[in-house]
Amino acid sequence: TKNSFQNRKSLSYYDKSNKGVLMSTQEELEAERFIHRGMQYLKTTFPEQTAEMDDEVLKNKLIDGCQLALSHGFETEADVMLLVDFLWRLPDGAAESSDYEWMDEILSSDDMDNEMKIDALYNAFAITTAVKEDEADGKEL
């Protein structure tokens, strides 16, 4: 099946920083459709993580991820969902952990486009995971 987030449509209509600016009915519909598709994607891709969540909790967690993506220059639906997908793959509490400080450095980089940022995030995550596994096995890299 075709990934529903392949479209490069801008998510500017969902930027909450424009407080006081009313969205048009069309923009509201587009935002709700995006959130609905995002929730369905997360339920399908992360069934164990989403099984215990009611729709309101899932929606809020998705919106938090979208807002993080928008705040770091991710503007299209596809780019936003790439970052949201990555965030869902992290262990609980990773964003607050010193082991994952590299996330903010990568996301804040002016030297990378969004595709490069996503690649760098996955590479750094793989290295962090490998180090943690080796530490758990009593090895040093």
Secondary structure, DSSP 8 states (H G I E B T S, - for coil): ---TT----B-GGG-TTSTT----HHHHHHHHHHHHHHHHHHHHH-HHHHHT--HHHHHHHHHHHHHHHHHTT--BHHHHHHHHHHHHHS-TTGGGSGGGTHHHHHHH-SSS-HHHHHHHHHHHHHHHHHHHHHHHTT---
